[in-house]
Each structure stands twice: as C-alpha cells, then as structure tokens.
Amino acid sequence: MSVVDAAQSAQKKERTGGGRFWWYLLRRVGQGGIVILIVTLIVFALLHLAMPNGPAAGILGMQASQEQIDAFNRENGFDLPLWQQYFNFLGQLLQGDLGDSFKLNRPVADAIGQRLPKTLILALISMLIALIIAIPMGIFQAVRRGKAADYILTTWNFIVYSTPSFFLGLILVIVFAQWLRLVPAQAPQGETVGDVLANPAGLVLPVATAALGIIATFSRYMRSATIDNLSEDYVRTARAKGTSVPVVITRHVVRNSLTPVIAMLGYYLPVMFGGMIVVESLFNYPGMGLLFWTSAQTSDYPVLLGCILVIALATVIGSLLADIIQALLDPRTREELS
C-alpha cells in the first residue's frame, strides 16, 4: 500500500469513527430520553396512588370532605381522564412547571431552584476535596501493595465505607463540635449560595461527612486501576529503559489509571444527590436534600415528586457524561467506534 493510500485509509477511518461516535452519542441521548419519559410515567402514577383518593387527599389531608376533594379535582384538572392528565403533566414539565406546593404556597420549581444551587455547591466541594485526597491515597496504596501502610489504609477505607453517613456525621459532631468545639454543629444558613459560603466554618462538618465516603470509594478504584496498570508491558518496558519508578508513575500510570475513575464520576452523581439528603437533614443545611426531607415529613407530594424528577434527570445526565468520557479517554472504546 502506498503512502497516499495509507493516508486516505486513515482519513476514511477517522471520518467513520467520528460518525460512529456521534451516532453512539445520539443513541445514548435517546436512551436517556426514554428513561426520563418512563420516570415521568412513574412519577405521574405515584402522584395519583400516593393517597387512596388521589392527589387531592394528599394535598388537602385525609380529613377533607368529598365535596372539597371534588372541587379541588375540578379546579386542577384531576377529574379528566388519566391519559389526558398525563399529557397535561408532560406539557407542564416541558415548560418547567413542576406544579405548586400547597404546603409552601409557592411553585415547586421555585422551591427546588432556590435549594438546588446550594446542594450542588456542597456536592462539588465535597467531591473536589475527596478526589484531592483519594487519588494520591490510591496510588500510594498500589505502590505499597501488601505492606503495612496499604493494610492500614484499606482497613480504614472499609470501615468508613461500611459506616452509614448519618452515624459518621454524628461522630464528627460529637468529636469536633461538642468535645473539641472547633467548628459549629449546624451548617450555614441563608437564602443564597453567597450566604452559605460566607460561613466556611459551618461547612466543615457537612463537607467532611460527604467527602469521607467518597474518599473511601474512589481510593479503592484508584488503587485497583493503578495495580492493573503497574503490571502492563509498557511499565516493564519503561523500567527496562532505566526510567525511575516515580517518573513512570507520574507520566504514564497515573494518566491511564485516572480513566476509569473519571468515568465513575458520572455514575456517582446520582449517588451524591442521595447522600446529600442525609447530610443536609443531619446538619440542617438549606439545600434540596433538606427540602426533600421536610417535604416527606409534611406529605408535600408535589415537592417530593419534583425532587425525584430532578434526581432522575441527574442520573441520566451523569450516566451520559460517564459514557462520553469513557469513549473519549479509553483507546479501546475509541477503537470499537472506529
């Protein structure tokens, strides 16, 4: 094969691979859309099955008379056929309308929109701190595999990983807030993200509680990935050429080991949202998790179902991002698409 033919073949393969990648991306977006549609159907069913008499009973209370329930159903369109109610529900969702909270006397979208940024800030700070600690810890454990330091850190990670976050948070409160009195036990309060960030001392315990579990999880992933890469042929080749172990690790092993860890970040996004419910309710942090908790206590079903939709959307987006990152960073995945 001539040089020109080889270049043309490479260009054709590159175009084909790019087309397959975009088709793969389009297919994943379509699958995510189907999942969200199924979630909306489940949420719609839950809205009507939450109470024996439908949403009206959950909103007005079990003591409401049948006349009040009928009037409420007529006013809000709950007396229409179910299929028509569902399409009306979808139309409202497409317009960003998640309904109204009769407990908070405000639209659900406004309540979630005010709380969600604060939850994202808490989650991002926790994740950033956790990765800064977990990645070097996993590399250190892999390099010291089978030695005392590896056993100690592995045992610690298993203990933290198996400890419920609410119990872990209580321990941190008792030790650092009550005994040592280093930080406050309650998270910062405020209506905006700026109000929350204005009190960094109050963020210490919520961030630590959320970050410890992430450290235990991702350090194990990093340790396993690093051990796998240390046994690859390219590491032995680099060592045979006289390259020192620290250089091999920093230039080659770390980059290749980060691929599965970065991909796992997308899958971990919905898990973080679930964990924030416990952390925020424990420290009275004014985020979406605390909103979900208080809404569950007051039977505020529109808010509960709105939060479920947001978490479902985060799950789909996280999975999509993880697949895209995996396709971009993993050479084997790129070869399959080319």
Order of alpha helices (4+ residues) and beta strands (2+ residues): alpha-alpha-alpha-alpha-beta-beta-alpha-alpha-alpha-alpha-alpha-alpha-alpha-alpha-alpha-alpha-alpha
